[in-house]
Amino acid sequence: MDFTRVDIIGLSTSPSSGGAYALVLGEVEGNRRLPIIIGAFEAQAIALELEKIQPPRPMTHDLLRDTFEAVDVDVEEVVIDELREGTFFAKIRYRHDGEEHRLDSRPSDAVALAVRVDAPIFVAPAVLDEAGIVAEDESDISSLAEQAEETSPSEEEEGTELEQMQKQLEEAVEEEDYERAAELRDEIQRLEQEQQQNQN
């Protein structure tokens, strides 16, 4: 499969997504843009490297880069290769002892590593076809973030209150919002206890 080379166009805050950011990738040879909603920590990790700001201690992605260098691993490229139910998936392709390998990754972590090791970023054509947005105004990154939110799957789903809360818990853990996850876990336990009492 021929993947499409992309560059980082910018990072934008996403007002309606609770402190998340939009990472906007753009075709090197084309005008489609791919906005991906990412967490604040990952956005900071990407921004620090793009601005060449050196933190006093290595961040997680700096540690990953240094570990790869220490064991003589060459990161060759990052590929955002799948979009399932509104969630992007990526692979980090690397070479070690002359053999090619790959690691599953979130796109935000893969891109944060790519900017540190100067590795190219690619996107699968099917992902760009499904989630890409044709850019009319290069400078308006925030509008791309808003469009990404509008086209993302709704969080409102049919099901019982307990099923909805289980889904929200999974999303909170995936987004590493552990404070919210703890609140949801406690509420789920309370509901389950109530259901058991009602059944007895």
N, C-alpha and C positions, 0 to 999 in steps of 0.2 A: 504494500500500500504506500502511495506517495503522500507523505505528510506535508503540511503547509507550515513554512517557517514564519514565526511571529516575533515581534519585539514588544517590550513593555511600553505602552503609551502613557500610562499614568496610574495613580492611585487616587481614589475619591472617597470621601465619607459618604455613607449611605444613610440619609436622615431617618428613614422609616424602618430601619432594620436593627435598632437597638445598639448602636455603637459599632456596627460592622462596617467594613470598607469594601469598595469595589476595585478589584485589580482589572485594569483594562489592557488587553493584549490586542495587537493589530497585525494584520497580514503585512509582511515585508513587501510583497508584490501584489497589492490589492487594497481595497478600501473597506473590507469588513473588519469589525471589531468584536472581540469576545470579552464581555464583562463577566467576572466571576466574583461572587460575594465571598469575602474571606474575613477572618477574625482580626481584631485589633493588634494582637501580638505578632501575627504573621505579616500584617501590613507594615508594622514598625520594623520588623526584621528586613523586609525588602527595601523600605525607604532608607534605612540607615546605610545599607550597602550602596544603593544608587547615589546617595549624597556623599559617599565615602567618609562617613562619620564612624570613628573607631571608638566603641564603648570601652570603659576601663577594664572590663572582664569579658571574656568571650561569651557570646550568646549561643543558644542551642545550635543554630545553623553554622556558626563559626566553628563550634566544636565538631560538628559533623564533617565540615570541610577539612579541618585539621586532622581528624581521625583518618579520613580517606587518604590524605597526603602521607600520613605516617605509615600506613600499610601499603603504600604504592598502588592506590586505586585511581584510575583516570575516569572522571565523569565525562562521558562523550556527548550526551544530549538528554534533554527532558522532553517527554511526549505526553500531552494531554490527549488521551486516546479513547475516552468513553464518557458518555453522559447517560446516567440511569436515574429515572424518577427525579430529575432536577438536581442530581448530585454529580459533580465532575470527578473523574478518576485520572490519575497520572502514573507514569512510569519514569524512573530514573535509570537510564542505561549507562553502564560503566564497564570498564575493562580491567581485569586483574589477572596477572600471570599469563597474559596473552589470550585470555578467554573472555567472551562477552557475557554479561549478566544484566539483570534488571531487578529493580526494587519497586514494589507498589508504594504509592505515595499520594498524599493530598496534593492538588496542584499548587496550593500556596507554599507548602514546604519544598516542593520540587523547584519552584521558581526562586524561592529564597536561597536555595543551594546553587541553582544555575547562575545567579548573578554573582555569587562569590567565587565560582570556579570558571567563569566566563564560558559557560556551556550554552549552545544554541537551544532554543525552545521551539517545539513543533506542536501542531494541533492536528488531530485526525480530521479529514475532510467531512466525515459524517457529523462530527461535533460542531464544526463551523457552520455546516448547512443547517443544523437544528437550532443552534443558540447564537450564531453570529448576527451582528447588526451592521447594516451598511451605514458608514459614517458620512453624514452630510457636512458636519462642522468639526474639523479636527480638534479645535480648542475646547469643545464643550464635553468634557469628560463626565461631569456630573449628570448630564442628561442621559448618557449611556448607562450610568448606574441605575437611574430611575427606570429606564426601559427594561433593564435586567430584572428588576424587582417585579415590574408589571407582568413580565412573561414567565416568571417563576411559578411553580405549582402553588396553589393556595394551601394554607395551613388548615383551613376549615375542611374537615372530612366527616363523613357520616360515621356513626358508631356511638357506643355508650360513652358516658363521661369517663369511666375508667380506661377504656381503650384510647380515648383521645389523650388522656394524661400520660398513658404509657408511651404514646407516640411523641408527646412533648418532652418526656424524660429522655428518650433516645436522642432527640434532636439537641437537647441541652448538653448531653454528654459528648455528642459528636462535635458540638461547637465549643466544648471545653468550658461551658458556663456551669461550673460545679456548684456554685451557690444556689442557682436556680434548680439544678438537678437534685440537690439535697432537699429543697422545699417540696419539689414534686414527689420525691420518693416518700417523704413523710406523709403527704396528702394521700398518695396511693395506698400506703399501709393503713391509714385511717379508714379509707373507703372500703378496703378489703375486709377489715375487721367489722365494719358496719354490715357488710353483706353477709358475713358469716353469722353474726348475731341475729340478723333477720331470718336466716335460713334455719336457725336452731329453734 
